[in-house]
Amino acid sequence: MNASELKDLTGARAALSRQRNAIARRMAGIDLAPVSMAEDLTRVLLAIEAVDRALADAGQPFMAAED
């Protein structure tokens, strides 16, 4: 996998992480979140895992930046 492809995967993971956080924020603001929101969150989490596997398979596992 070349550098451009790795950058694309890393960017995709960042976008999915933002989506995950947005769904979690919306769910936190609702007393009884609909199951469909949990399903959406599950799909995003599975997508993040798939990108993480692709990065690991390419020898570039995702490492979160430390604060």
Contacts in CASP RR format, 6 or more apart in sequence:
PFRMAT RR
TARGET T0000
AUTHOR 0000-0000-0000
METHOD contacts of the structure
MODEL  1
MNASELKDLTGARAALSRQRNAIARRMAGIDLAPVSMAEDLTRVLLAIEA
VDRALADAGQPFMAAED
1 9 0 8 1.000
1 58 0 8 1.000
1 60 0 8 1.000
5 58 0 8 1.000
6 55 0 8 1.000
6 58 0 8 1.000
6 60 0 8 1.000
9 51 0 8 1.000
9 54 0 8 1.000
9 55 0 8 1.000
9 58 0 8 1.000
10 55 0 8 1.000
10 62 0 8 1.000
12 51 0 8 1.000
13 48 0 8 1.000
13 51 0 8 1.000
13 52 0 8 1.000
13 55 0 8 1.000
13 62 0 8 1.000
16 44 0 8 1.000
16 47 0 8 1.000
16 48 0 8 1.000
16 51 0 8 1.000
17 48 0 8 1.000
19 44 0 8 1.000
20 41 0 8 1.000
20 44 0 8 1.000
20 45 0 8 1.000
20 48 0 8 1.000
23 37 0 8 1.000
23 40 0 8 1.000
23 41 0 8 1.000
23 44 0 8 1.000
24 41 0 8 1.000
26 33 0 8 1.000
26 37 0 8 1.000
27 33 0 8 1.000
27 37 0 8 1.000
27 38 0 8 1.000
27 41 0 8 1.000
30 37 0 8 1.000
51 62 0 8 1.000
52 61 0 8 1.000
52 62 0 8 1.000
55 61 0 8 1.000
55 62 0 8 1.000
56 62 0 8 1.000
END
